[in-house]
Amino acid sequence: MTRQRNFPTRRMVLFGGAAALAAGVYWWRATPPHYGGAKLTVTQAHEAAAQGDVVLVDIRTPREWMATGVPSGAHPIDMRRDDFLTALARVAGTDKTRPIAVICARGVRSARLSRALTEAGFSNIVDVPEGMLGSAAGPGWLKTGLPVTQVEGGSG
């Protein structure tokens, strides 16, 4: 007696579910959330930081800073730090209305953090969605040729 197979098989369902989960995780990590607040191009962020109009914060990891450098005039603060808000207050002060521009690699983390900071009561958070490496928003800090400061073993 031959055993009749039911389609789809359990293996096919599990594989399909795993593939859908992987695609969803990829989409979530690669797609910036909507941030309805202010945005600057990398050129505008560079000029505003140079003029002292915004505090520019590079929220990437120390490994990323060492690989590409940090935007000139930016404060490198790894967003994963447990004391991120304390470190931010050290460079930006405690005035939650002070303009703070946030940059990451491609605008995904900066959009997420911009939303989180706004929800935490900061009223003047500015996203730099191009990021260092470029995104759909533009070519990014590096390809635009804006200056960077090299970092050695930064702890952020």
ABEGO torsion letter per residue (X at the ends): XBBBBBOBBAAAAAAAAAAAAAAAAAAAAABBBBBABBBBBAAAAAAAAAAGABBBBBABBAAAAAAAEBBBGBBBBBAABAAAAAAAAAAAEABAABBBBBBBAAGAAAAAAAAAAAAAGBABBBBBAAEAAEBAAEAEAAAAGBBBBBBBGBAX
